[in-house]
Structure formats: C-alpha cells, structure tokens
Amino acid sequence: MIQEDALVLDQKQISDKYFKLTLKSQFISNNSKPGQFVNVKVSPSITPLLRRPISIHKINKENNSFDLLYEIVGAGTEILSKRKVGEKISVLGPLGNGFTIKNTPALLVAGGMGVAPLYFLAEEMKKASIDAVILIGGKRSDSINCEEDFKKLGFNVFVTTEDGSKGEKGLIINLLRNHLNRQAIYACGPKAMLKEISKMAAHKKIGCQVSMESYMACGIGSCKGCAVKTKSGYQMACKDGPVFNAEEIIW
C-alpha cells in the first residue's frame, strides 16, 4: 500500500454518468490484484473530506498506469469527473483482499458497476487460459458497461436488463440459472444480487467468491464503517474484503 499523488493520463466519459480515469502509478500498477481498490481524494481542497473507494478496473503495464471505471452517484464522483489530464490526484492503495483465481471453468457475474473489478479479473483469467463466461446485468441499456471489452478477450458474454432495452429482459439472477454448469463463480454487484447468487451456488455446491459493495470511509479497517457479518464474526470489507467466500457471509 502506498499513498501518492498520481498523474491523470486520461479521463473519458463512457456514457451519461460513467467515466474511465487513467492514473499513473508504478507501485499500484505493479502490485495490484483483481478485486482490490484504491481510496481516492477526489478534490485537492479540504472538501469533501472523505476519500472515495473505487475498484481497480485495468492495469496498463506498458506505461505503469491503472484505470478506474466509476459512476457519478454524488458530489464526490461529480468532482472527480471534472479532473483534467495533467492534474495529480491523491490515491491510497492498492487496498483490500482480492479474488483468488481457481484454475477451473469460471462464471463472472456483474451487476451494474460490478463490471469494474471483474474486467481486471477476466484479463488475468485470459492470461492463465482459464475458460470463463461473463454475465452482465443492469436496469437499462445505458447501465451496461464493458460488454465489448469482455468479448475482445474471447469470452462469451450474456446481457440482461430489467427493462429489456438490451439483451434479455429480467434480472441477472434469472440469466444465472442457465449457467450453473461452471465450477467457480466470481460476482460483484448489489448485496441483494450477491445474496441470491450465494444461495444458488451453495445449492449447486459451486465455489463462490463475492466482492461486497460497501461505503468505506478510511479504507484500512480503522473506522469500522464497512462491517460485514460472517461466520467468524464481523469483518471489515475494506481490509478483510472486499472479496469474501460467499459461504462465510451471514446474509
């Protein structure tokens, strides 16, 4: 873990509320694992005071940089979206425990912004020649990200939206029922989705890892604001997670 002022190399608006930010950091690009995150100070001023936790989306070894894929959900991320190329942003990371990659056919399930850490994971699986199927779910077509990026890695991708504007109409859980022939599940998204995936994985005796989306103020386990109830007691999503074995969580 390191705290540094990372140079902004690029800032792209992907769609109405989604942005991809590229930051230069040799340490973070060389030491990050899929599922880890960085805590970002979105403004050089004193406000907002708290950093924002954002999953590491992609590592760019050729120029020692990393990408953050994020959605504007409030004042903090709105400020972040205005940061320009050439500016420096204070980041703390890499933080947390990421995914443990199993050398077995995999199913990656992303709900909404859950695609952010799962793309990094998919890239590592591609390097390891692990077969994977990708499921992406969202409310509308404009909330579906990275579909083509996953396809470029050579993986089969299936999409579902609640309003039917892209892919199948319905919840991603309904789509998941047709893909339970895999030996490992890796999921990131809303808690309700992860809870249902955990139940289905347990029923089929499939190993399942989930990345818990939680507000993290400090990012290092000190403030206790991101506690997750597990069979071994409360654990901190920022320090012990954000990735947990699904069977360990008390939903």
N, C-alpha and C positions, 0 to 999 in steps of 0.2 A: 504494500500500500504506500502511496505517495501523495502528497498534496503539492500541486504545481499550477502555474499559470500556463494553460495550453493555448497555442496559437490556433485561431479559427482559419482553416484552409478552405472551407466551403460551407455554404448554408443554402439548401434547396427547399423550396416549397413543393411538396409532393402532390398535395391536393388542398382543399379549402382550409383544413385545420391540421394537416400533417406536414412535418418538416423533417429533413435529414441534415444533421450537423456533423461536419468532419473536423476533428481536433487533432493537433499534432502532439504526440507524447510517446517517446521511445519506450519509456518504462511501462506504460499501460498497454501499448500495442504488443510488447514482448512478454507480458506477464498475465494477461487476461485469459480466462476460461469461459466457455459458453454458460450463460446463466448469471454471471457476475454483473455488477453495475458500478456506476460512478455517482458520487454526490456532487451536484453542480451548483456553484454560486452563480445564479442567473444574471446578476447585476453587479457592476463594480461599486455601486453605492451601498450604504448600510441597510437599505430596504430593497426587497424583502430579506429579512434576517436569515431565515432557514434555507438551507440548500435543498435542491430537488433531486431525488434519486431517479436515475434513468438507466435502463438496461443497455449494455454494450451490444450493438447491433451487428457490427462488422469490424474486422481487423484488416488494415491495409499495410502489410509488411514492407511493401516497396518504398513507402515514404514515412514509415513509423507513425502512422495515424490510426484513428479509430472513428467509427460512425455511431451516432446516436439517432435513433428514429423516435420521434416523440409527437404527441398530440397537444394542441393548445387546449387546456382544460381550466385555466385560471390565469390570474395576474402574473404568476411566476413564469409559466411557459410562454405567455404572451410576450413578456420582456425578452426571454431567451430567443424567440423567433425574430427579434429585431437586431440581434447581434450580427456584426458585419465581418467579412473576410479581413484579416489583418489584426483584428482585436484579440485580446487574450482573455480567457475565461478560467477562473479558478476551479479546479476539479480535484476531488479526493477519490482515489481508487487504485486498482480495482478492489471492490468490496464484496463481501459475502461468499457463500459457497455455491458453486455452480452445479451443472449436471455431471453425473458420472456416466460416461458413454459405454454402453454394452455392445459387444460385437455380435449383434443379433438383429434380425429384421425389426425395424422400428416404425412407430406411428407418432408423428408430431402433430399435436392438436393446438391450434392457436385461436383464441377468442379475442377479437378486436386488436388491441395493441400487443397482445401476446405474441404476435409475429416477431417483435423486436429481438428478444433473445433467442428465439427458435431459428432465425435465419443464421446466426453465428453458429449454432449447434449443427444445423444442416450442412454448413460448409465444412465443419470438422468431420462429419459423417461421410461426406463425399471424399475427403482426403483418405479416410480409412476404408473406403469401398464398402460401406455399410448401406444396405438397401433400406430405403425409407419412403413412406407415403405421408403426404402433407395434407392436413385438413385445416381450412381457414373459415372462420365464421364471423359474421358481423350483422349489424342491424340493417344496413343499406349497402349499396354498391360502393359508395364513397368511403366506407369504413373498411374496405378490403384492401390490404396492402401486401406487396411483395409476391403476388401470385406469379408473375413472370420471372422474378428473380429465382424463386424456387425451381421453376421449370428449367431455367438455364443451367441449373446444377444437375439436371437429368432426372429429377424426381417427379412422380405422379402427384398432381395437386387437385384437390377437390374443394369446391367453394360452396358455402351456403349463406343465404341472407334471410333475415326474418321477414322482409317484405317481398322477397322473390325477385328483386331487381338485378341480382347477379347469382349465377349458379342455381342450386336447388333452393326452394322456399322452405324455411323452417329453422329450427335450432340446430346447432352443430352436434348436439347430443344425438339427434335422430340420424345424422350422417355417420356418426361414430359407430352405430350399431352394425353397419355394413362392413366395418374394417377391423373387427376384433380377432383377426387371424394373425396378428403380429405378436411378437414375443416381448416387446418393450414399448411402453407409452411414455412420451415426454409432453407435458402440457403446460400452457401458460395462458391465463385469462381471468375472468371474473371468478370470485370464490364459489358462487352457485354452480358454475360450469365445472370447476375443478372437483367439487364435491360429488357431482353425478359421475364424472369420469372415474373418480376413485372407487365408487361403488361398482361400476361396471367392470373395472379392471380386477377388483377383488373377486367378483363373481366368476370371472373367467380365469382367475389365477395368473394374471399378466402383471409383471413388474411395472410399476408406475411411479414416475417422478413428476412433481408439480412445482412450478415456480409461483409463489404466493405474491399477488399484487397487494401491497400494503403501504400506507404512508409511513415514511421513515424520516424522522427529524434529524437524528445525529449520524446514522449510517454505521455506527460502530458498537451498538448494543448498550450504550450508556443511558439513554433517556427512557428505555423500556416502553416506547410508544408503539412498537410493532409486534407485540407478543402474540405468539401462535400456540394454542393449546395442543400438546402432544401427549402420547402415552408415557413419556418420561418427564412430564411437567411442561411448564411454559418455556418456550424458546423464542429467541429474537429473530424475526425474519431477516433483518439486515446483517446479522452476524452468523447465526446458525443456519440460516437460509440464504437467499430466498427460496432455494430449491430444497424440497423435503421429499422423502419417500412417502407416498400418499397413504400407505397403510399405517404410518406413525401418527398421522394427524387425527385429532378428535374434532370432528366436524360439528 
